[in-house]
Amino acid sequence: MACLVIAEHNNASIKGATLNTVTAALKCGGDVHVLVAGENAGAAAAAAAQISGVSKVLHADSAAFAHGLAENMEAQILGVASSYSHILFAATASGKNIAPRVAAKLDVAQISDIIRVENADTFDRPIYAGNAIATVHSADATKVITVRTTGFDPAAATGGSAAVDVLSASADGGLSTFMGSEIAKLDRPELTAAKIIVSGGRALGSSDKFAEVLTPLADKLGAALGASRAAVDAGYAPNDWQVGQTGKIVAPQLYIAAGISGAIQHLAGMKDSKVIVAINKDPEAPIFSVADYGLEADLFVAVPELVAAL
């Protein structure tokens, strides 16, 4: 029995989500192999070979994989799928795009968003916005799994010495075409990879207040900025700051929630954070139920005082 992890990368290096997915694969038992499919992605394949616990890297290089189009990735994965009992993807936009196609072609039920591996056939996954945990047992010969990365510690990026096998790349299926992308340039850490996140809610009242009150704190801490769905819907923060069930799932070392009441959909996206600090003037705010430290105060007073003290 062997497990195949589909690597996420930028053709030069491996993305952090892959390291968490490798940890999940190791818990499934057997050897762990990593597929790196890209264009001129030799450096990424070499980086994957250094991941602790990985015994083999499969490297497929073609212009067809330059942008990770699901149709072309699916064909490459299906070409090797028969050798594996488990095929694992990170539960990211990329993984969620490719995994369902692979599961459908293999005629198996996808197991989504796992947070724990009980054994090789049994997995835990959150349902009802994380308010319940479902234990799923699969009898499928091949398990196609997406991994919620916040549920698993990352594997060490160095220390491994896996062999790199070069595969024949599958042909471009011609079913989709990459037209272009708009890449947002960030001056601070990316939300899902940040060790510290400062998030604001609708109580801030405007985008100007977001910048005036939260940005100095984030700058002091070297933190990423986040927001609740209510704040995003109100136009106070951009969509890519949204934390929650319909936004980004995060689990930083420190999560500071300022003016966030703690709706279920928001808690589902951040309650796995190692330390949660809540600042809210409503003592009944649900956010206090998951907070390690709660400050009942006006955020417009408390946050500037915190910045001044740092």
N, C-alpha and C positions, 0 to 999 in steps of 0.2 A: 504494500500500500504506500502510495506517495501522494503528496499534496502539491498543487501548482498554484503559486501566487502570481497574479498578473500585476506587474510593476507599473507604477505611475512615475513618470520621469519627464524631464525636459530635453532629453537626448544627451545631456551632459552630466546630470546627476539624478539620483533617486529622490523622490519626494518622501517626506516624513511619513505619510499615511501608509506607505508600503512597509515600513518597519513595524508598525502596529499589526498589520495584516500578517506579516511573517510570524509574529508571536502567536496569533490565533492559529495559524497553520501548524506550528510546532505542538500546540496542545491537542491537535487532532491525531497525532501520532504518525510515525513513518518519516521518510525523507521529505524534505521541503525543497522544491525547485522553484525558480523564479523565471518568468518569461519577460524578457525585455524586447519589445517590438517597437522599432522607431527608425528614423533616418539618420545615418551617421551617428548612431547611438553607442559606439564602442565604449566611450567613457562611462556611460550609464551602466552598461553591462559589466564593466570592470568594477564599478562601485557596488553593484548588486552582489558580485562574487565575494566582496569583503564583509557582507552582512553575516553576523554571527548566527549559526544554525542552518544556514543555506548550504546544501550539498551540491547543487548544480544550477547553473544559469543557462537558459536557452535564449539565444540571441538571434532575432530575425531582423534583417536590415533592408529597408525598402522605402522609396518615396511614398508608397501607399500608406505607410504608418506614420508619416511625418506629423499628422495632426490628430492621431488617435481616433479616426473615424470608426464608429462602432461596426459598420458592415465589414470593413477590411480586417479589423481586429478579431471579429467573430470567426472569420474563415481561418485565420492563423491558429486560433485557440482550438477550434474543432479538429484541426489537423493532428493535434497531439493529445486531445482529450481522453482517448481510450486508454492511455497509460496512467491515468490518475483517478483516485477515488474521491478527491476533493479539489475543486477549483475555486479559489478565493479571490475576491476583489475588495478593495476598500469601498465603503459606502459613501463615496464621493460622487460628484456629478458624472465623472468619467466612468466609475465602476457601475453606477446605477444605469448608465446608458448602454453598457456592453453586456452586463451579466444577464439581463432578461432574454436577450437574443440567443445567448449560448444555452441557457436553460431550455428555451423553447425548441431549439434545434436538437437538443439531446432528449427532449420529451421528459423532462424531470421538473419537479417543483422547486423553484428558487427558495432558498432560506435567507430571509432578508434581515439585515441590521442586527446581527448577533452581538451579544455583549459578554457571553460566557460559553465555553465549551465544556459540557458535562462529560462526554466521551465522543468517540469518533462518529457516532450516529445521532447524538442528542445535543441540542443547543438551546440557550436561553436568549430570548429577544423581547424588547419592551413593546407593549401594546397600550392602547388608550392613553396616548401622550405620556407614556412612562409610568402610569399609575398602576399597571399590572405587568407582570413578567410571564410570558408564555414559554413553556418548555416544549420544544418541537423535536419529535423523533422522526427521522427520515430513513426509509427502507430503500431509497433510490441507490442504484449502483454507483452513480456519480452525484456527489453533492455540489451544487452550485450555490455559493454563499457570498453574501456581502457582509462586511465586518464594520461595525460601528467602532471607529478607531479610539474613541474615548474609553472604551471598555477594556482595552489591552495596553499594557506598557509597550513602548517601542523596543524592538530588538536592537542590540548594539550594532552600530553602522560599520564597525571595524572589528577585526579579530577573526573573521572567516577566511577561508581559502578555497572557495568552490571552483570547480572546473567550469569553463565557458564552452558550451557546444553551439556551433553556428548552424542554424536551420536554413533550409530553403524557404524564402519568403513566399507567401501566397500572393497570387496576382491581385491587382486592383479590381474589385468587383464592378466598379463603375456605377454603383447604386446611389452614391452620394458624392458631393464635391465640396471641398473646403473653399469658402468664398472670402473669408477674412475674419479678423478679430480686432476688438478694441481692448487693449490691455491697460488696466488702471495701474498707475505707478503710485506706490505707497511710500510715505515718508516714515512709516512706523511698521511694526510687525504685522504680518497677515493674521487675520482673526483666528483661524483654526489652528495656527501654529504658535500663537503668542503664549508666553508663560504668565503674563498679567494682562487682564482685560478690565477696562473701565467702561461700564455701560450706563446709558441714561434712558429714562422713560418719558412719557408724555408730560410729566410734571415739570419738565424743563421749559415747556411752553413755546420754544422757537428754535430754529437752527442757530440763530445768533447766540442764544443762551448755551446751546451745546458747546459751541466754540469758546465762549467766554468762561464757562464754569468747568467743563470736563477736560478740555484740551490741556490746560496747564497741569492738571493732575496726571493725565496720561503722559505728558512730556517728562514730568518729574520721575515717574516710575518706569519709563521706557515701555509703556503699555500700548496695546491696540485699543481702538475705540469700538464699542458695540452699542446696540440700541434694542429696545423692545419693539415688537410689531406695531404697537400703538403709536410709538414715536415715528417709526418709518412711514406708517400710513398717513400720519399727520403732516409729513413732509419735513420733519425736523432733522432727519438723518437719511443717508442714501440706503438703497436696498441691500447693498453688500455688507452693511453693518448689522443687519438683523440677526439676532440670536433667538433660537427657539425651534419648535417643531417644524415650522414652515420656513425657517431661516437656516442658520448654521448651528451645528452641534459642537459645543466647545467644552473643554475640561482643563482650563489653565491651572497653574499653581495658586493664583489669586484672582478672584472675580469680585469686582466692586460694583454693586448695583445702586445707582443713585436715582431716586425718584421712580423706581420700578415697583409696582404693586405686587407682582408675582403671579400673573395669570398662568394657568396650567401649561399653555403652549410655550411660554417663556421658560418656565421651570424645567420643562422637558429638554430644553437645549443647553442648560448650564448647571444642573444640580449635581453633576459628577465632578464639578470643580473641587480642587483639594481644599481651598479655604474660601468661604463666601462671606463678604462683608456687605451688609445692607444698610442704606441710609434712607430713611423715610419718616415723615412726620406722623403717619397713620400707624398707631400701635397694633392695629388689627390687620395690617397688610400681610398677605400670605407669604411674601418673600422672607419674612422673619422665621417662618417654620423650617426653612432649609438653611438659614444663615448660621455660620459659626460665630459671627460677631454682628450684633445689630445696634444701630445708633438711631434712636428716635429723635430726629432733629430736622430742621429745615435745611434742605440740601444747599440752598443759596448762601447759607451761613456756614454750614459744616464743611463743605468741600473747600472753599477758600481758606478756612482755618487749617484744614488738613494740609493743603498745599504749602501754606506759610510755615507749618511745623516740619515739613520734610527737608 
